[in-house]
Amino acid sequence: MQNLHLDRPLVCFDLETTGTDVQKDRIVHIALVRVEPTGEQRTLSTLVNPERPIPPEASAIHGIRDEHVRSAPNFAQI
């Protein structure tokens, strides 16, 4: 990030989900990195309870299973 010259903060995010259908699938993990113009970085990474079962096909990709998110906050709580 040394060659990145910012005038404003920049936030990058990564999502893991229950699938690819934006109408029915839900987020199960969110990670954020905020980079300030000074170079300072702040991060957030949290599991999210999708309030529905995670399909085995999705778990095979990201490794997150129902038991991992059972006690996690839902998206509205985050």
N, C-alpha and C positions, 0 to 999 in steps of 0.2 A: 504494500500500500504506500510505499515511499514515493512513487511516481504519481500518486493520485492527489490532485490539487482541488480542494473543495472550497466553495464559497458558503455552502449550506450543509447541514448534516445529511448523510446518506444512510438509508436503511436497506439492508438485504435480508431476504427471508427465504426459508425453506419449509415446505409443508410435506407431511406424510398423511395419506388419506386412506379411506376405506375403499376407494376406487376412483374412477375418472369421470363419473357422471355428476356434473355440478348440481343437478336437481335433487339427487337422492343420496350421494355419498357425503361423508363428513371427515373433518380433520381429526387425526389421532396424535399428531405431534407437530409443534411449531417451534422454529428456531429463528431468532432475529439477531442481527449484528448491526448496531448503530455506530457509524464512524463520524466523528466530529471533524470540523475543519482543522482542529489542532492535532488530529491524529489519534485522540483518545477514542477507545472503543468500549461499548457496553453491549452485553449479550443477554439474551433470554432464551431459554430452552425448556420446554415443558411438554409433558404428555397431556393429551386432551381426551376426556371421556366422550366418545361419539354418541353415546346413549342408544347404541344399536350394536349388534354383533359385527366384528371385523371379519370379513370373508377370508378363508384360508389362502386364497390367491393373493390377496393384499399382504397378509402376514408373511407369505413366502418371499415377498420383495423387500419389505422394510423390517421384518422381524418383530413387529409389535403385535401382541396378541391381547385378547379380551382381559386376561388376568393382569396385564401390565397397566391397563387404563381404568380398571374397575373403581379405584379410589381417587382417580385424577379429577380435577375440576372439568366441568363442561365448558364449551367455548364462551358462552355468555358470562360465566364466572371469571374467565381470564380477562 
